């Protein structure tokens, strides 16, 4: 971008962090905090071996990695079950060395300089560059993430337990990418499952099948479509449901029609590998009959279960397997293009556009127009030029994409999701978007050897 938002984080502060995972103080007894959920915008395959939870296992030999070729603007989102004091965060790269190539967003607000030093509910870590170069591609690899307490000691972290499994629903709207039951356990509140039967979805079932026996005594449910207030009001949501071990006795529960996560105490500890939820009551939406649920978290006390379904990895492999010469030029790459236009001798307009089209069928797009005015001042002794710049417009969009048609030299995809016109650059990293104008959108995008361009939203970006 002509004006960037990449801010310096002092490396010295990170290097001086006391009692890290490399501390030799055997008598140190760290405080414990809980991470409720975590996700990464991209993960290298095999995803189970490179999972983001590797960053919280205390083992620097296990790492999370982005797909090769993609790094800038990719990130990690961490959710806490309640506001938690964090003095700061320390990241170790794949070689166990401290890295500072990232920006921090706490509850959606950027930490421009220094430490976090606040109670926070969410932390987004956005990478500014790469710390890996392999096979001719740049990427990011992180071995551990430390969260520091008020004494600058690393907390002991109770992270979600990763279990392989499947989540299957009675039905799902199309496209599958947008409304799959897998969205219920992807850690992202803005993605969702939607049933596809006539009516409000009463009688629809969701089955959770785990590869190992586990105990559950609570659910945390993000009811309805949490993508935006408009989405939430327009669609139906659960009013009541039953839950229990599949094939066993099930108990009835109620849930409110409200945004945000709701903890449902099951009143019993269930033990098993297969669990079933059945919708027994629904609240209608203002526009659609479709019943939507954004996220369901299985819990045992304060501990969460992260279900690895492998569905995202299948999408990644399918897209790579196409081995299409045009798609390979854009997939898992950050494409960036800047154009400038001289309006007159003193005014220049810069347009910066970038898109990351990920192989997991998600994307993020930035478009920014900035006006630079050069004022000339002349006095008896000298001649001065002063530049003053201001943002004319800005669009940030994220969501999913799917292939609509494909030929030897051209691919047409449909992108769809949410478009922001932020009042501040950090609005996209908020759990809610009160500070921006958020709109749902879709656009047909044509990709050739030379350019990627949309019909309505996506500005042309040259492919070099």
C-alpha positions in Angstrom: 0.0 0.0 0.0 1.1 3.6 -0.6 0.5 4.2 3.2 1.1 1.0 5.1 -0.1 -0.2 8.5 2.9 -2.3 9.4 4.2 -1.1 12.7 7.5 -1.8 14.5 7.4 -4.1 17.5 10.6 -3.7 19.4 12.6 -6.9 19.2 14.5 -6.1 22.4 11.3 -6.3 24.5 10.7 -9.8 23.1 14.2 -10.9 23.7 14.1 -9.8 27.3 10.9 -11.6 28.1 11.6 -13.6 31.2 10.9 -17.3 32.0 10.1 -18.4 28.5 9.8 -21.9 27.2 13.6 -21.8 27.1 13.9 -20.8 30.8 16.1 -23.0 33.1 14.3 -21.9 36.2 12.9 -25.2 37.4 11.2 -23.7 40.5 9.1 -21.3 38.4 5.4 -22.1 38.8 3.5 -20.2 36.0 -0.1 -19.0 36.2 -2.5 -20.8 34.0 -4.9 -19.3 31.4 -7.3 -20.9 29.0 -7.6 -20.5 25.3 -11.1 -21.3 24.2 -10.6 -21.5 20.5 -7.9 -20.7 17.8 -7.7 -20.8 14.1 -5.3 -19.9 11.3 -6.2 -18.3 8.0 -4.1 -20.9 6.1 -2.3 -24.1 7.1 0.2 -26.2 5.2 -0.8 -29.8 4.3 -0.7 -32.2 6.0 -2.8 -29.9 8.2 -3.1 -32.2 11.2 0.7 -32.4 11.5 1.1 -28.6 10.9 -1.9 -27.6 13.0 -2.1 -24.2 14.8 -2.4 -25.9 18.2 1.3 -27.0 17.7 2.1 -23.4 18.8 0.7 -24.1 22.3 2.2 -27.6 23.1 5.5 -26.4 24.6 7.4 -28.3 22.0 9.6 -26.3 19.6 10.0 -29.3 17.2 6.3 -29.1 16.2 5.3 -26.1 14.1 2.4 -24.4 12.4 3.1 -23.3 8.9 1.3 -21.4 6.2 1.0 -22.9 2.7 4.2 -22.3 0.7 4.0 -19.0 -1.2 1.7 -17.1 1.1 2.6 -15.1 4.2 1.9 -11.4 4.3 -1.5 -10.5 5.9 -2.0 -14.2 6.9 -2.7 -14.6 10.6 -3.7 -16.5 13.7 -6.8 -15.7 15.8 -6.9 -16.6 19.5 -10.1 -16.5 21.6 -10.3 -16.4 25.3 -13.4 -17.6 27.3 -13.5 -14.4 29.2 -11.4 -11.2 29.3 -7.8 -12.3 30.2 -4.9 -10.1 31.2 -2.1 -10.3 28.6 1.1 -8.3 29.1 2.4 -9.3 25.7 2.9 -12.1 23.2 6.1 -13.7 22.1 6.4 -15.8 18.9 9.2 -18.3 18.1 9.9 -19.2 14.5 10.4 -22.7 13.1 14.0 -22.6 14.4 13.0 -21.6 17.9 14.2 -18.0 17.5 12.1 -15.0 18.5 10.5 -13.3 15.6 8.9 -9.8 15.4 7.5 -9.8 11.9 3.9 -9.4 12.9 1.3 -6.9 14.0 -1.0 -7.4 17.0 -4.7 -6.7 17.2 -6.5 -7.0 20.6 -10.3 -7.0 20.6 -9.9 -5.6 17.1 -7.6 -2.7 18.0 -4.1 -2.5 16.8 -1.1 -2.4 19.2 1.0 0.1 17.4 4.1 0.1 19.6 5.2 -1.9 22.7 3.2 -4.3 24.8 -0.5 -5.3 25.0 -0.9 -4.7 28.8 -4.7 -5.2 28.8 -7.5 -7.6 29.5 -8.5 -9.0 26.1 -11.1 -11.4 24.7 -9.4 -12.0 21.4 -5.9 -11.6 19.9 -5.2 -11.5 16.1 -1.6 -11.9 15.0 -1.1 -10.7 11.4 2.2 -11.4 9.7 4.1 -8.7 7.9 6.5 -11.0 6.0 8.1 -14.4 5.7 10.5 -16.2 8.0 10.9 -19.2 5.7 12.2 -19.7 2.1 11.9 -23.3 0.8 11.5 -24.8 -2.6 11.5 -21.3 -4.1 8.5 -20.1 -2.0 8.2 -17.9 1.0 6.0 -18.8 4.0 5.7 -18.4 7.7 6.5 -21.1 10.3 5.8 -20.7 14.1 6.9 -23.2 16.7 5.6 -21.7 19.8 3.4 -18.7 21.0 3.9 -17.4 24.6 1.5 -15.2 26.4 3.0 -13.2 29.2 1.6 -12.3 32.6 2.0 -9.0 34.5 5.5 -10.1 35.6 6.5 -10.8 32.0 6.5 -14.6 32.7 5.0 -17.0 30.3 1.6 -18.3 31.3 0.9 -22.0 31.3 -1.7 -22.3 28.6 -4.6 -24.7 28.6 -5.3 -25.0 24.9 -8.1 -26.9 23.2 -7.6 -30.6 22.8 -7.2 -31.6 19.1 -9.2 -34.8 18.2 -9.8 -36.2 14.7 -13.4 -36.6 13.9 -16.3 -35.8 11.6 -19.3 -33.5 11.8 -22.3 -34.5 9.7 -25.7 -32.8 9.4 -29.0 -34.1 8.0 -28.8 -31.5 5.2 -26.8 -28.4 4.1 -27.4 -25.5 1.8 -25.3 -25.1 -1.3 -22.7 -24.1 -2.0 -21.0 -26.6 0.3 -18.1 -24.3 0.9 -20.4 -21.6 2.4 -22.8 -23.8 4.5 -21.0 -27.1 5.3 -21.5 -28.7 8.7 -17.7 -28.5 8.9 -18.1 -24.8 9.5 -19.6 -25.6 12.9 -16.1 -26.6 14.2 -13.7 -24.4 12.2 -13.2 -21.8 15.0 -14.6 -19.0 12.8 -17.8 -17.4 14.1 -18.6 -15.7 10.7 -18.8 -19.0 8.8 -21.9 -21.2 9.5 -23.9 -24.3 8.8 -27.4 -23.9 7.3 -30.0 -26.7 6.9 -31.6 -27.1 3.6 -35.1 -28.5 4.2 -38.5 -26.8 3.8 -39.5 -25.0 7.0 -37.5 -23.9 9.9 -35.3 -26.9 10.3 -37.0 -28.7 13.1 -36.0 -32.3 13.2 -32.6 -31.7 11.6 -29.7 -33.6 13.3 -26.0 -32.9 13.7 -23.8 -35.8 14.5 -20.3 -35.5 16.1 -18.1 -38.5 15.6 -14.7 -38.5 17.4 -11.8 -41.0 16.9 -11.3 -41.2 20.7 -13.6 -41.4 23.7 -14.1 -38.1 25.4 -16.2 -36.5 28.1 -18.5 -33.6 27.6 -20.5 -31.6 30.1 -21.1 -28.3 28.3 -21.7 -26.9 24.9 -20.9 -23.4 23.7 -23.1 -22.4 20.8 -23.0 -19.4 18.6 -26.7 -19.5 17.6 -27.9 -18.1 14.3 -25.8 -16.5 11.5 -23.2 -14.5 13.4 -21.6 -13.0 10.3 -23.4 -9.7 10.8 -26.4 -8.2 12.5 -28.2 -8.3 9.1 -27.4 -12.0 8.6 -28.5 -12.8 12.2 -31.9 -11.1 11.9 -32.7 -12.4 8.4 -32.2 -16.1 9.2 -33.8 -18.5 11.6 -32.0 -19.8 14.7 -32.4 -22.6 17.3 -34.9 -22.2 20.1 -34.6 -25.7 21.6 -32.7 -29.0 21.0 -31.9 -32.4 22.4 -28.3 -33.6 22.9 -26.7 -36.8 24.1 -24.7 -39.8 23.2 -25.8 -41.2 19.9 -28.2 -44.1 20.4 -28.6 -43.3 24.1 -30.9 -41.1 26.1 -31.0 -37.4 25.2 -32.0 -34.4 27.3 -33.8 -31.3 26.2 -32.3 -27.8 26.3 -33.3 -24.2 25.3 -31.2 -21.5 23.8 -31.7 -17.8 23.3 -32.0 -15.9 20.0 -29.0 -13.6 20.6 -25.6 -12.9 19.2 -22.4 -14.1 20.9 -21.6 -17.5 22.4 -23.9 -19.1 24.9 -22.8 -21.8 27.3 -25.2 -24.7 27.7 -24.7 -26.7 30.9 -25.7 -30.3 30.1 -26.3 -31.1 33.7 -24.6 -34.4 33.2 -21.2 -35.6 32.0 -21.4 -37.6 28.8 -18.8 -40.1 27.8 -18.5 -41.5 24.3 -17.2 -41.1 20.8 -20.5 -40.2 19.0 -22.9 -37.4 20.1 -26.0 -36.2 18.4 -27.9 -32.8 18.5 -31.5 -32.6 17.2 -33.3 -29.4 16.6 -36.7 -29.4 18.3 -37.7 -25.7 18.1 -36.8 -22.7 16.0 -37.1 -18.9 16.0 -38.0 -17.5 12.5 -35.8 -15.0 10.7 -37.2 -11.8 9.1 -36.3 -12.9 5.6 -35.4 -16.5 5.3 -36.6 -19.8 6.7 -33.1 -21.3 6.7 -32.0 -22.2 10.2 -28.3 -21.3 10.7 -25.8 -22.2 13.5 -22.4 -20.5 13.3 -20.3 -22.6 15.8 -20.6 -25.4 18.3 -17.9 -26.0 20.8 -17.8 -29.3 22.8 -16.5 -28.7 26.3 -15.5 -30.5 29.5 -15.4 -27.9 32.3 -13.2 -25.1 31.0 -11.5 -27.3 28.5 -12.5 -27.2 24.8 -12.3 -29.9 22.1 -11.1 -28.9 18.6 -12.4 -31.4 16.1 -10.1 -31.9 13.1 -12.3 -33.1 10.2 -9.8 -32.9 7.4 -12.4 -31.3 5.1 -10.4 -28.2 4.5 -7.4 -30.2 3.6 -9.5 -32.1 1.0 -10.4 -28.7 -0.6 -6.7 -27.7 -0.7 -5.6 -30.9 -2.3 -8.4 -30.8 -4.9 -7.5 -27.3 -5.9 -3.8 -28.1 -6.2 -4.6 -31.3 -8.1 -6.2 -29.3 -10.9 -2.6 -28.4 -11.8 -4.0 -25.6 -14.0 -1.3 -23.2 -15.3 -3.4 -20.1 -14.6 -4.6 -21.1 -11.2 -1.1 -22.0 -10.1 -0.1 -18.3 -10.8 -2.5 -17.0 -8.2 -3.2 -19.8 -5.7 -1.6 -19.2 -2.3 0.0 -16.1 -3.5 -0.4 -12.5 -2.4 -1.0 -10.5 -5.6 -0.3 -6.8 -5.2 -0.7 -4.0 -7.8 -0.3 -0.2 -7.5 -1.4 2.3 -10.0 -1.1 6.1 -9.9 -2.8 8.8 -11.9 -1.8 12.5 -12.0 -4.9 14.5 -11.8 -3.0 17.8 -12.3 0.5 19.0 -11.5 -0.2 19.0 -7.8 -2.6 16.1 -7.2 -1.8 12.4 -7.7 -4.2 9.5 -6.9 -2.7 6.2 -5.9 -4.7 3.0 -6.1 -3.4 -0.1 -4.3 -5.1 -3.5 -4.6 -4.1 -6.9 -3.3 -5.7 -10.3 -3.1 -4.7 -13.5 -1.4 -6.6 -16.4 -3.0 -6.0 -19.4 -0.7 -6.2 -23.0 -1.7 -8.6 -23.7 1.1 -11.2 -21.7 -0.9 -11.0 -18.5 1.2 -9.7 -15.1 0.2 -9.0 -11.6 1.5 -9.0 -8.5 -0.8 -7.8 -5.0 -0.1 -8.4 -1.9 -2.3 -7.4 1.6 -1.3 -7.4 4.9 -3.1 -5.3 7.7 -1.7 -4.9 11.3 -2.8 -1.6 13.0 -2.5 -1.5 16.8 -2.8 1.9 18.5 -3.3 1.9 22.1 -2.1 4.7 24.3 -3.4 6.0 27.2 -1.3 8.5 29.7 -2.5 10.2 32.5 -0.5 13.1 34.7 -1.2 15.7 32.2 -0.1 14.4 28.8 -1.1 11.7 26.6 -2.8 9.8 24.0 -0.8 7.5 21.1 -1.7 5.2 19.5 1.0 3.2 16.4 0.4 -0.2 15.8 2.2 -2.0 12.6 1.6 -5.6 11.5 2.5 -7.6 8.3 2.0 -10.4 8.7 -0.6 -11.8 5.2 -0.3 -11.0 1.8 1.1 -12.5 -1.6 0.7 -11.6 -4.8 2.5 -13.4 -8.0 1.6 -13.1 -11.6 2.8 -15.0 -14.8 2.3 -15.0 -17.8 0.0 -14.5 -18.6 -3.6 -15.6 -21.4 -6.0 -14.8 -22.2 -9.6 -17.6 -21.5 -12.1 -15.9 -22.3 -15.4 -12.4 -23.3 -16.5 -10.6 -23.4 -19.9 -7.0 -23.7 -20.8 -6.2 -20.0 -20.5 -9.0 -18.6 -18.3 -10.8 -19.4 -15.1 -13.9 -17.7 -13.8 -14.6 -17.9 -10.1 -17.3 -16.6 -7.8 -16.2 -14.8 -4.7 -18.7 -14.1 -1.9 -18.6 -13.0 1.6 -18.5 -9.7 3.5 -17.2 -6.3 2.2 -16.1 -3.6 4.6 -15.6 0.1 4.0 -13.8 0.7 7.3 -13.6 3.9 9.2 -10.4 2.6 10.6 -8.0 0.1 9.1 -8.4 -2.4 12.0 -12.2 -2.9 11.7 -11.7 -6.2 9.8 -10.0 -7.7 12.9 -13.0 -6.9 15.2 -15.4 -9.6 16.4 -18.1 -7.1 15.5 -18.0 -4.4 12.9 -19.8 -1.4 14.4 -17.0 0.9 13.2 -17.4 0.0 9.5 -20.0 -0.3 6.8 -20.2 -4.1 6.3 -22.2 -5.5 3.4 -22.6 -9.0 1.9 -21.5 -9.3 -1.7 -20.6 -11.6 -4.5 -18.6 -11.0 -7.6 -17.7 -13.0 -10.7 -13.9 -12.9 -11.1 -12.0 -13.7 -14.3 -8.4 -14.9 -14.0 -6.1 -15.0 -17.0 -2.3 -15.2 -17.4 -2.0 -11.4 -17.0 -4.7 -10.2 -14.8 -7.4 -11.0 -12.2 -10.4 -8.8 -12.3 -14.0 -8.7 -11.0 -17.2 -7.4 -12.5 -18.4 -5.3 -9.5 -16.1 -5.4 -6.5 -12.6 -6.7 -7.3 -10.5 -4.0 -9.0 -8.1 -5.4 -11.7 -4.8 -6.7 -10.4 -2.0 -7.4 -12.8 -0.2 -10.7 -12.5 3.5 -10.3 -12.9 
